[in-house]
Amino acid sequence: METGIKEKLQAIKSGKLTAVKNIQSFLDKINKENKKINAILHVNQDALKEAEAVDKKIKAGKAGRLAGLAIAVKSNINVKGLIANSASKTLENYRSTYDATVIQRIKTEDGIIIGMANMDEFASGSSGETSAFGATKNPIDTNLIPGGSSSGSAVSVAAGFSDLALGSDTGGSIRNPASHCGVVGVKPSYGLVSRYGLADLSMSLDQIGPFAPDVYGAELLLDVIKGKDEKDSTSFDSEDIDSSKKSSGKLKIGLSKDFEALCQDKKIVELVRKAVEKLAKKESWAVSDSNLKHVKLAVAAYYPLCYVEFYSATRKYDGRRYGHKIEDVCGPEVLRRILGGGEISKAEYGGQYYRNSLKAAQMIKEDFNEAFKKVDAIITPTVPRLPHKVGSKISLEEMYGYDALTIPANLGGIAAMNVPIGKIKGIPVGLQIMVPAFQESRMFQIASAFENSN
């Protein structure tokens, strides 16, 4: 990375780089390289015009915090005038009639939407391969998956198609591709960011969050989009996110053998442990083992919840109001979740699978509550294995297992993020930092320490 987001903003605001030149450079790169990696589905045709308006605001000294930065948006988030099709034939030509709250907040701070990013269809997937418009490729190695479901958003940042990006995370859909693509990705605490304008996968778990090439960029974008929204009753007011405020006393970091046991590639565990131990020594952090015995239930608890809530969310795609009937045109993974959710919801099951999943989620939540009484943060690998080759056949269990380490944070409603920590066989590997709900400032403080140690 030649310059970070902070330096880019300084260059734009000082006039060394215009917003127009910044946006034009991304449009040129997308035009030249996107066919190869399939990260952007639709380019914002008004991006240069919007950049011209931002340059005028900069000259007048009235520019916002994201002035002139290019932001790619996952295609399940509404941007007025752009196609938000959730990478599905169901909504193939659906053009948004309004801005999601997060988009309104980005535009208020003069960020420029560069385009709509590819994704797993309706966020159903962990690899970036289930899009109706073709798989997204990993820019590090185009033979490999980039991870999912926010594949195009992670790839847009990694490939230099945008400064920042937005994704959504239901069970790891931001952190998983961030790890595989070597970028920073954040799942905020549940309720920190408004979900208004997001196409639901699982409303009790979904959160919109940022991708960035560095920790500063992710912190800045999250601080812009966070906060209470009257259109989303699950959203909360919160303090400004500021990692520069140092914690008083020595930080206590938890490592978890329960999480590590779920990691199929022990080289990843080794890389993460070494990184934590090295930095803990330098920063005088206390490191201990955190007992999280119920995380092994996370995948089994997550999918019944996700299937039922997704089934409910898709009933509006009936082909009458807009688009096509979802069951007629969707891909196999989406259909599996719809049919599964329909079966689990049936009266003869009396909600038993859904209720049992809620019980398991509560047990995981209680494990985190207990662990966080003793430590400030828990650090684990982000993804349990290296990415597979695009198009290779892997079992459903293996595919769902990609999110075994990330799902617990969604079930617990806590904050979690991926930070790149190194490479194995030339492929990026990330570590996951988890903190109690609404402790994002502390999480970014720890993330910055790791970033600066690399």
Secondary structure, 3 states (H helix, E strand, C coil): CCCCHHHHHHHHHHCCCCHHHHHHHHHHHHHHHHHHHCCEEEECCCHHHHHHHHHHHHHCCCCCCCCCCEEEEECCECCCCCECCCCCHHHCCCECCCCCHHHHHHHHCCCEEEEEECCCHHHCCCCCCCCCCCCCCECCECCECCCCCCHHHHHHHHCCCCCEEEEEECCCCCHHHHHHHCCEEEECCCCCECCCCECCCCCCCCEEEEEECCHHHHHHHHHHHECCECCECCCCCCCCCCCCCCCCCCCEEEECHHHHCCCCCHHHHHHHHHHHHHHHHHHCCEEEECCCCCHHHHHHHHHHHHHHHHHHHHHHCECCCCCCEHHHHCCHHHHHHHHHHHHHHCHHHCCHHHHHHHHHHHHHHHHHHHHCCCCCEEEEECCCCCCCECCCCCCHHHHHHCCCCCHHHHHHCCEEEEEEEEEECCEEEEEEEEECCCCHHHHHHHHHHHHHHC
